[in-house]
Amino acid sequence: MIIEDYLAIVIPYMAGAFQAIGVFILAIAGIKSIYLFAKSGFDFGDKDTAVELTKAMSLSLSFKLAAEILKTVTVHSMEEFKVLAAVAFLRVALHFVLYWELKVAHKSEKVKAKVEKNIINKTIDDLDLKK
């Protein structure tokens, strides 16, 4: 048996495993996010829940993209390749959108922490002046 025949047998199972892992991550993250959303009192402005779900979606997309990359090894026609390339492109685009959202959330957390630190320092300074 030559290597191409072996890969044609093994790769669909590997790609399926990566796809299943991505679905599992999304399912667990969905359940966790629903719990966090309910715990926050159904607050649509709760950034923690959104960030948790976004991280999971990004990780899931990484596994799904890995599956698409594996599938390119067993492509038999240009038509199949075009479909795989389009799916991979969409997943990469979604990944960048999710990355951008996480970056914005992280930046706002840094700003919030800096403001809180300034408030604490000002309060300490005010207390020192009153003594």
Rosetta blueprint (number, residue, H / E / L):
1 M L
2 I L
3 I H
4 E H
5 D H
6 Y H
7 L H
8 A H
9 I H
10 V H
11 I H
12 P H
13 Y H
14 M H
15 A H
16 G H
17 A H
18 F H
19 Q H
20 A H
21 I H
22 G H
23 V H
24 F H
25 I H
26 L H
27 A H
28 I H
29 A H
30 G H
31 I H
32 K H
33 S H
34 I H
35 Y H
36 L H
37 F H
38 A H
39 K H
40 S L
41 G L
42 F L
43 D L
44 F L
45 G L
46 D L
47 K H
48 D H
49 T H
50 A H
51 V H
52 E H
53 L H
54 T H
55 K H
56 A H
57 M H
58 S H
59 L H
60 S H
61 L H
62 S H
63 F H
64 K H
65 L H
66 A H
67 A H
68 E H
69 I H
70 L H
71 K H
72 T H
73 V H
74 T H
75 V L
76 H L
77 S L
78 M H
79 E H
80 E H
81 F H
82 K H
83 V H
84 L H
85 A H
86 A H
87 V H
88 A H
89 F H
90 L H
91 R H
92 V H
93 A H
94 L H
95 H H
96 F H
97 V H
98 L H
99 Y H
100 W H
101 E H
102 L H
103 K H
104 V H
105 A H
106 H H
107 K H
108 S H
109 E H
110 K H
111 V H
112 K H
113 A H
114 K H
115 V H
116 E H
117 K H
118 N H
119 I H
120 I H
121 N H
122 K H
123 T H
124 I H
125 D H
126 D H
127 L H
128 D H
129 L H
130 K H
131 K L
